Amino acid sequence: KIYLASAVNLELYEIKTNAPQVFFSEEKPKTKQSFIEFSDSIDLHIEKLKPSLENGLPERIVDIQVKAFMNYLDSARTLNKSLVVIIHGKGAGVLKQIVQSTLKGDSKVFSFRDINNGGATEVVFNPY
């Protein structure tokens, strides 16, 4: 998962329970916020995402890949990216089919197309 948050003005208080708690200050930051670098592409090959599952069950692998794709897509939308590339590989085409059917139903996606001989999908977002 990708979590994007500014580390400015975060205050930790003494924890009274076992669950960690984070409190945000109401003060506005006194300096410009910095952002975490976000790549314009994601490689969904399992050896890139989680090498320990390289020989895992196909259902488990696809589940991890789909979750990574959905998290990446949400982050790209949040950051108002105009174009991203999803590298899904050629293989049997199961992951590519899931990626492209998800993109078809997304109102924030303007268009998408196959690139790299069908091993990746280029996504263009609506410019709002």
C-alpha positions as CSV (number, residue, x, y, z in Angstrom):
1,K,0.0,0.0,0.0
2,I,1.1,3.5,-0.6
3,Y,0.3,6.1,2.1
4,L,0.8,9.7,1.3
5,A,0.9,12.1,4.3
6,S,2.9,15.1,5.3
7,A,5.1,14.6,8.3
8,V,4.7,18.3,9.2
9,N,3.1,19.1,12.5
10,L,2.4,15.5,13.5
11,E,2.4,15.0,17.3
12,L,2.5,11.7,19.1
13,Y,1.0,11.5,22.5
14,E,1.7,8.9,25.2
15,I,-0.2,5.7,24.4
16,K,-2.5,4.4,27.1
17,T,-3.6,1.4,25.1
18,N,-1.8,-1.1,22.9
19,A,-3.2,0.5,19.7
20,P,-1.0,3.3,18.3
21,Q,-2.6,6.7,18.0
22,V,-1.5,9.6,15.9
23,F,-2.9,13.1,16.4
24,F,-2.8,15.9,13.9
25,S,-2.2,19.5,15.0
26,E,-4.7,22.1,14.0
27,E,-1.9,24.6,13.2
28,K,-1.1,25.3,9.6
29,P,2.4,24.3,8.4
30,K,4.9,27.1,8.5
31,T,6.9,25.7,5.6
32,K,5.9,24.2,2.2
33,Q,4.7,20.6,2.4
34,S,6.9,18.0,0.8
35,F,5.6,15.1,-1.3
36,I,6.6,11.5,-1.6
37,E,7.9,10.7,-5.0
38,F,5.3,8.9,-7.1
39,S,6.4,6.8,-10.1
40,D,4.5,7.2,-13.4
41,S,4.4,3.4,-13.8
42,I,3.9,0.3,-11.7
43,D,5.2,-3.1,-12.5
44,L,2.7,-5.7,-11.4
45,H,5.0,-8.7,-11.9
46,I,5.0,-10.6,-8.6
47,E,8.8,-10.8,-8.5
48,K,8.7,-7.0,-8.3
49,L,5.8,-6.7,-5.8
50,K,6.5,-9.6,-3.5
51,P,9.4,-11.9,-4.5
52,S,8.5,-14.4,-1.7
53,L,5.3,-15.3,-3.6
54,E,7.0,-16.0,-6.9
55,N,6.1,-19.7,-6.6
56,G,2.8,-19.1,-4.8
57,L,-0.7,-20.1,-5.7
58,P,-1.9,-18.3,-8.8
59,E,-5.0,-17.0,-7.1
60,R,-2.9,-15.5,-4.3
61,I,-0.6,-13.9,-6.8
62,V,-3.4,-12.3,-8.7
63,D,-5.0,-11.1,-5.5
64,I,-1.8,-9.3,-4.5
65,Q,-1.4,-7.8,-8.0
66,V,-4.9,-6.5,-8.2
67,K,-4.6,-4.9,-4.7
68,A,-1.4,-3.2,-5.8
69,F,-3.0,-2.0,-9.0
70,M,-6.1,-0.6,-7.2
71,N,-3.9,1.2,-4.6
72,Y,-1.7,2.6,-7.3
73,L,-4.8,3.8,-9.4
74,D,-6.3,5.5,-6.3
75,S,-3.0,7.3,-5.6
76,A,-2.7,8.4,-9.2
77,R,-6.2,9.8,-9.1
78,T,-5.5,11.6,-5.8
79,L,-2.3,13.1,-7.1
80,N,-4.1,14.2,-10.3
81,K,-1.7,12.4,-12.6
82,S,-2.5,12.9,-16.3
83,L,-0.9,9.7,-17.5
84,V,0.4,6.4,-16.0
85,V,1.6,3.1,-17.2
86,I,0.5,-0.3,-15.7
87,I,2.9,-3.1,-16.5
88,H,1.0,-6.3,-16.3
89,G,2.9,-8.6,-18.6
90,K,1.7,-10.7,-21.4
91,G,1.2,-14.2,-19.8
92,A,-2.2,-15.7,-20.0
93,G,-3.8,-12.3,-20.0
94,V,-5.9,-12.7,-16.8
95,L,-4.3,-9.7,-15.1
96,K,-4.5,-7.5,-18.2
97,Q,-8.2,-8.3,-18.5
98,I,-8.8,-7.3,-14.9
99,V,-6.8,-4.1,-15.3
100,Q,-8.6,-3.1,-18.5
101,S,-12.1,-4.0,-17.3
102,T,-11.5,-1.9,-14.2
103,L,-10.3,1.0,-16.3
104,K,-13.4,0.8,-18.6
105,G,-15.7,1.3,-15.6
106,D,-13.7,4.2,-14.1
107,S,-15.2,7.7,-14.9
108,K,-11.9,9.4,-14.2
109,V,-10.2,7.5,-17.0
110,F,-10.3,9.3,-20.3
111,S,-8.6,6.5,-22.4
112,F,-6.2,3.6,-22.2
113,R,-4.3,1.6,-24.8
114,D,-2.0,-1.3,-25.1
115,I,1.7,-0.6,-25.3
116,N,4.9,-2.7,-25.2
117,N,3.3,-5.3,-27.5
118,G,0.5,-5.8,-25.1
119,G,2.6,-6.2,-22.0
120,A,1.5,-2.9,-20.5
121,T,-1.4,-0.4,-20.5
122,E,-1.0,3.3,-20.8
123,V,-3.8,5.2,-18.9
124,V,-4.8,8.8,-19.6
125,F,-7.0,10.4,-16.9
126,N,-9.7,13.0,-17.5
127,P,-8.3,16.5,-17.0
128,Y,-10.4,18.1,-14.3
